[in-house]
Amino acid sequence: YEFVRDDHELIRANPFLRRDGWLMQLLTSDFWRASGRNSGMWRPLVVLSYWIDGRVFQWQPWGFHAVNLVLHAATSAVVAWLTRSLGATRFAALLAGAWFASMPAHVENVAWISGRTDVMAALGFLLALVFDQRARRAGRSTPGLLAPAALAVALLSKEAALPFLAVVAIAEWAHRPRFDAAAMARAT
């Protein structure tokens, strides 16, 4: 339950994260600014979650780890939900969620607080896919508000969520009986 790796620079030794009056500056600046580096990464939801955790858990690392664990459990549950919604049996969906939860690459992101970027991006990405699939099954031509909101969570957590648009375009193309570029563009 300690800080490890990048947690030291991003959280433990980040003077701006702990100071009152710096939140807006943190939310609008480079993710690595406090360490003196410019990475070109902008992850305001993750920074906000660190800021909240620090105040709620009085900067104790166990609290940050607990939040990562809850986010990872939620993401694993969404994997099971998505798998079930795509027609898998309950057992297969449970197995998919458990497999996702226990994969070493995903477990590492729970133990490493800075890995929250991946956990939050995955959660937003998977929720966007669930909401998009739900709208598609309901016969709507657009995904509604929940899918883009979930995508925004993913994108504001990690830039790597951008390929979600390609996943939606492929899903749209696969579900259409005939190619309709205008309808596909609207749905995407």
Disulfide bonds with the S-S distance in Angstrom:
none
